Amino acid sequence: MRFWTFWKLLSFIVDVPVADGIDSQGNVIQLTLRKGQFLLTSPKMIYSYGSRYEVLKQAYEFFDVYGMKPVSVLFLGSGIVSGVQLLNSHGIVPDVAMLVEKEPLICQWLKSFVRPFLRAKNVELVCSDAVQAVKDLKQLFDLIVVDLFVDDVVPEFVGTETFLRNVVRLIANDGLAIINITKFPEGNMRVANNIQNVLRNLSVEYATFEVGEKNIVYGIRRK
């Protein structure tokens, strides 16, 4: 623990490399300590950055997630647990926190480096495909965050009716689902348009929120 305290303090001066490797899709990914928090990146994307992950931070504020005080949360695409750490930074420690992550290397890093430092000790890591996870899960969640990328590409299935219906099915009463999409590369806008079309046909209320020039965030509530 003293070792980590030293590196954490050092990271306020200079980025401290923790681990790097090639993911199952052939992309380079890196885990770094920056300003006391874990940063997960690929050459084109910031996947996660503790409570400084700006996209999710602004989305939580826009959709009043902190006011909701969710007690059960599901993250599809765990990153390095920014979604949980942002809640923790506002004094919210969910009773149930489930992380679904398909990439084996990220799962390994979560187990080895990140999970021991989480305030919420009941975090469950499910190393599985998000499509299968939302199909199999039975419990409902106050907050669901869909933050799925392969480098900077959003998987096509995120915009399918089957996947979105399964996500909506898992939203608890007065709950919220958040979906993060980037506008670039161009193919991501096809996924965004598909999401828009599907949501219009589902029995949901939804709003969109743009973070900077790159990200579109959907907030979905069941009627």
N, C-alpha and C positions, 0 to 999 in steps of 0.2 A: 504493500500500500504506500510506503514511503517513496518507493521507486516511482509510482504513478503520480504522487503529489509533486515530486520534482519535475517530471515531464509536463505536468499540467501547468505549473508555474512558468516553466520555460516557454510554453506555447503562447504566452502573452507577449513574448519577445520575437519568437520565430516559429514558423510551422514545424511541428514535430512529426515525422513520418512514423506511422504505426505498422501498417501492412500494405502490401500491394499484390496484385495478381491479375490473371486473365480469367474472366468469367466464362460461363458455359457457351456464350454466344461469340466468344473471341475478342471481347472488348477489355481494354485495360481499366481496372478500377483501383482506387486508392483510398485508404483510410488514414486520416491525418488528425492530429490534435491542433486546433487553432483557437486561440483565446479561451482555452480551458474546456473546449467542447469538441466532440468527435465530428469530423467533416468527411462525408463520403462523396467521392466524385468519380466521373469518367472524363475523358478528354473534352466532351461536349456538354456535360451536365453536372450540376450540383444535385445529387440525389437527396441529401439530407445534411443538416447542420445544427444539430441540437435544438435549443430554443431560439436559435438565430436563423432558422430556416424560413426565409422571408415570405415565400408563397403561402405556406401553411399558417404562418403567424398572422398575415393579413386576412386570410380566409377565416380563421377563427374569430378575429375581431369583427369582420363584416357580418358573419352569420351568428354572432353572439354565442359562440360555443362556451366561453367562460361563464356566461350567465346561465347556461343550461346545466352546468356542473354534471356532466355525464358520468354515470357510475359503471357503464358497460361500453367498451369501445372496441372496434374492429378496424385493423389497418391492413389493407390489401396492397402489398408492396411496403415493406417495413422501413426501408432506408436504414438509418441508424437510430431509429426510435424517436425521431423529432416530434412526432405527434404526441407521444406520451410525455416527453420532456417539456413541451410547451404547456401541457396541462399542469404538470408538476410545478412549473415556474409560477403558476397562479394559485398554488395551494390545492390543486385538484388531483387526488390520487384515486383513480377508478378502482372499483372492486374487481372488475373483470377487464383485462387488457389482452387482447389476442392479436398477435402479429403473424400474418401470413406472408411468407417469403419463399419464392421458388428457387432463387439463385443459391446454390450450395455454398459458395464462397462467402456470401454475405451472411448466411446462417451461421457459418463457422465463426466469423468475426463477431457476430452478435453474442454468441455463447462465450467466446474467449475473452473479449475485451469490454463489451458494452453492458450486458445484462447485470454484471455484478455491481454496477454503479447506479442502477436505477432506484429511485425511491420506492416505486411500486414493486414489491417482491413477488406479486402474483402474476407477473407478465408471462403469458403462455406463447411460446414460439412454435408455429406450425410451419415446417418446411415443406410446402405443398404448392400446387398450382392454384391460382386464385379462382379460376373457372370451376374447378372441382370443389374447392372450399365453400364457395357460396351456394353451390348445389347441395352439398351435404349438411351444412350447418342448420340447426333447428332453433337455436336460441335467438332472441332479438337483442339489438344493440341500440343504445341511445345515440351513439356516434359511429359512423362508418366513414373511413377515409380511403378513397381509391387513388393511389399515387403510383401507377404502374408504368414503367419505362424500361426499354432495352436501349441503353445509351440514351439518345434523345428521341427515340421513336416510341409512340404510344401503341401498344398492341391492338390490332384490329378488333379483337373480341370485346374490347371495352365499349365499343359502340353498338354491340349487337343487342337485339331485344331480349334474347334469352339471358344474357349476363345481367343486363340492367333490371329485368324483372326479378331475378334472384337477389340482387342487391336491395331493391325496394322491399322485397318480402321480409328482409331481415331488419328493417328499420322499426324500432319500438314506437309506441304512441308518443307523440311530441318529440320524436327523434329526428335526426338529420343525417343525410349522406352527403359527403363532399367528394367531388371528382375533379382532379387536377389534370389539365390538358395543356400542352404547349402548342403554339401555332406553327412552329417550325420544327422539323422540315415540313414541306408542303403536305405530305400524306397525312399528317396529324389533323389537318383541317377536315379531311374526309371523315375521320373518326368523330371529330367535334360535331359535324353536321349530322352524322348518324345518331349521336346522342340526343341532339336537339329534336330530331324527327321522332325518335322513340319516346322521349319524355312527353311530347305533345299527346301521344296516344295512351299514355298510362294515367292512372288515377292518382296523380301527384301534383303538388305545387312545387315549382322550382324557380330559381333565379340564377343569373350569371353575374360573375364579378371578374373583372380583368385586373391582373397584377402586372403593372408595367406594360410593355409592348409585346410580351411573349406569352404570358400565361392566361388561360381562361379557366375559371373555377366555377363548377356547378354546385349549387346547394339544393338538395331535394328533400321534401317533406311529404310523408304520406297524408292523404286526405282522410 
